[in-house]
Amino acid sequence: MKILVPVKRVIDYNVKILLKADGTGVETANVKMSMNPFDEIAVEEAVRLKEAGKATEIVAVSVGPSGCQETLRTALAMGADRAILVQTDTETQPLAVAKILKALVDKEGPTLVILGKQAIDDDCNQTGQMLAALLGWGQGTFASDVALGDGSVTVIREIDGGLETVELKLPAIVTADLRLNEPRYASLPNIMKAKKKPLETVTPAALGVDVAPRLTTLKVVEPAKRKAGVKVPDVATLVDKLKNEARVI
């Protein structure tokens, strides 16, 4: 069974985000980039399925500029067998990424697609669902446990009310949540081996996909700074402030 794992290159989660002076977006020049944490979890899950003998090949995919090769090499070092970079300098929004992934699914023929539930830069949480709709496949989103069966996959989902268990017929889409697993660190030998693993580069045009943005960002601003809290001497004062100042009761 072949597993396709899309991964996204994002600003590292430890980096303090700075906005561009003109308010057109987030500053990315000379900023540390890394693999989206939820996608790391997806790669780890695919590798574990292969180690358990449930999968035969893992293909990592990324959409973006040439710098995404570094992200794909990380996936290869974690255990992916080969990688595909759909290279474009155009801003790719969820629908465009989903269309690209559909084209790659049609080309590669995977049985399972595992990706992070969302990216930490735009927090859209749309790509997996859009891909499932385009393919007409079942989807198990926000997965905290994945178990492959005979022609099916059982996914335990994290929902507002607790946990939900769904069984999907393969092929299927699974999006990884935070508690699915703990991603491994790539060892130095595996990092060196990853440099020799195949990494194919294609363009959206070669896949027949138009990646022109459908949405326009008008302006990006920082959230308003929160006012400092105050100490109150007693419960009566607290209730008075909640009622008359905060107006929440």
Secondary structure, DSSP 8 states (H G I E B T S, - for coil): -EEEEE--EEE-TTS---B-TTSSSB--TT--EEE-HHHHHHHHHHHHHHHTTS-SEEEEEEEESTTHHHHHHHHHHHT-SEEEEEE--S---HHHHHHHHHHHHHHH--SEEEEES--TTT----HHHHHHHHHT-EEEEEEEEEEE-SSEEEEEEEETTEEEEEEEESSEEEEE-GGG-------HHHHHHHTTS-EEEE-TGGGT-----SS-----------------SSHHHHHHHHHHTS---
